[in-house]
């Protein structure tokens, strides 16, 4: 994301990062991308009402919180592989 008050230093640093993706394939120095996120785990507290002719399916907005899960994604675009690791973190 480029901030509204763009600076020359920021743009230069971003160009350095983007240049990494233009490097030629080198199996001894693979380009590996890493990202992480956490997701809230929820459960329905009431059974949904299925759709019927003329009425859409209905789901209650109430839910039960069942902790969170952490997701770690590793991606090596030039190697043609990716890996996702999911870990529990119950709160």
C-alpha positions, 0 to 999 in steps of 0.5 A: 500500500502506497501512503497518501504522502508518498516519499522518494525514500518509500518509493525507492524501498518499494522498487528494491522489494519489487526487483526481487521478483525479477531475479532469475531462477537460482535453486541455491537462493530461492525466492520465498514469500511468507504471510500470516493471518489469524482467523476467528473460529465460530459456531452456529448457536441455532440451526439455519432455516433452509431455503424454500420456494419463495423464501431464502435460507436464513441464518441467525447472526448470533454465534459462539466463539471457539478461539482462533487459528493462525495461518502461515503461508509460504510460497516459492513462485519460481520453485512452483510450491506453496505450503500452508500451516494452520495452528490452533490458538484457543482463547 
